[in-house]
Amino acid sequence: MSATVTVIDRSKGLTPRAFDRAGTGAKDPVIKARLARLQAAAEGRDAAGIIALALKEEFADRTAVVSSFGSESAVLLHLVAQADPNAPVLFINTGKLFGETLRYRDRLQDVLGLGDIRTLGPHPADRAARDPDGTLWARDTDACCDFRKVIPIRRALEGFDAQITGRKRFQTHARAQMRTVEYFEGRFRFNPLADWSQADLEAYVARHGLPKHPLVDDGYPSIGCMPCTRRVHAGEGYRDGRWSGMDKDECGIHGLDGEGI
């Protein structure tokens, strides 16, 4: 697997905001020692081995997978299904997603045999208090992401000791230095695809015949909520269609104590 890191960064050198900065979050000496041991254990393992480290070895029955069911999600979910098809998969339905994403979730569940997809959403009271007319995204995208994504995932992860994400170093400037194993918001976080390139992902999808998100071939290489995602134009980075024109390339669900998704 290629370890080359190509950083796609719209911020042009701007200092990352708080939830875009890398942070281990481990201050307790016992936790720091365990983090170091897990990081050492992950060295030399491929993505499947890192997933097994979390799901089957260290945190069996205490690990959740976080997935957006976006353009690259099939790779991580296929690897997870090989290790444990009944691993809990947390998916946030913000209420603003493309219909194609919801149908893609259902298709991947069927194709991969995923037995425990947990669809989350904003609490009705939060929605009524913070975005009664559904237009908060147009006024304050950070606040919209917070109650539609960050708060629901925080609640859902409370019962787990570890999480697995599909984050890659090449995706944003903030992710370029992330570790394969981190400690974040009170739990261990595994990033088994951290050093994969776009070419690696595409080759894996082709090799295993995985279904692609239907919007990819329509000009959406990175897919989030419908109001904040546009097609990418020729010559742009693949994530330039997310929050276009804003100093924002992360929603924050993996960044409650200082690090972004």
C-alpha positions, 0 to 999 in steps of 0.5 A: 500500500502506498504511503505517499501523502498528497494533501488537498487543502483549500485553506492555503496555509491558514491556521486550522480552527480548533476542531481541525487540529490534531490532538491525541487527547490522552493525558492520563499516564495509563491511557498514554501508555496504552495508546503507545502500545496500540500505536506500536501494535498497529505498526506494520499491519495492513488496514485489515490487521488494524481493524482486527486489532480494534474489533477482534483483539483489544476492544471486542464488542466495544468498538463502533465504526463511523461511516458517512456512506459517502464516495469512499465508504465502501472500502472501509465497510467491506474491510469491516464486514470481512472482520465482523459483519455485525460490528455496529456501524454509526451513520448520521442522517442529518435530514439534509443528505442526498437521497442517493446517499440513503439508497447507497446505504441500503445497497451497501448493507445488502451487498456487504451483509452489514447486520447492525447499521444504526442510523442517527439523527438530530434530536427533535428538540434540538432541531426545534430550538436551533433550526426550526425552519431548516435554513441554519446551514445558510447562516451558520454552517458550523452550528448546523453541523454541530447539532445535526452531526456532532451532538448525535455522534457524541451521544451514540459513541458514549457506550463504546471504548473505541471507534473506527473511521475511514479518514485518510491523510490525503483528504485535508491539511488537518489530517496530514499528520494523523496517527493510525491509532489516536485517543480522542474524546475519551476513547481510542480511535483507529484510522486503518486507511490513514495512509491510503491514496485515492489510487489505492481506494479506486484499485480496491473498489475495482478489485472487489467489484464494490458498488460506487456511490451514484453521485461520484460519476455525476461530478461529486467525488466527496459527498456530504449534505445536499445544501453544502456540497456541489459538483467539482469543476475541472482542475479542482481538488476532489474535496473542493465541492464541500462548503465551497467558498468557506474557510471550512473543510471539516464538519467536526464529528471527529473533532470535539476536543481538537481534531476534525473528520 
